[in-house]
């Protein structure tokens, strides 16, 4: 699944690492920075280390959070923990 955040511009001189080129992309026409699949903490740290642009790092962190969590926090009642709660304490 692709996740994205809006980003005005890529940092000056930033180049997407070759091994992530199929997963990380920026579309300047829609201003979307997207990532396909799960972003590991190592991927996140590595990408942050490629630039000192703090605005980009904040957006990358937002994207990382979207890639890490399989479910959105605003959709309660789904997942293994919710199933266990329903079974233990039906409401």
PyMOL commands that set and color helices and strands:
alter all, ss='L'
color gray80, all
select helices_A, chain A and resi 18-20+41-48+54-68+80-88
alter helices_A, ss='H'
color red, helices_A
select strands_A, chain A and resi 2-6+24-27+32-36
alter strands_A, ss='S'
color yellow, strands_A
deselect
rebuild
show_as cartoon
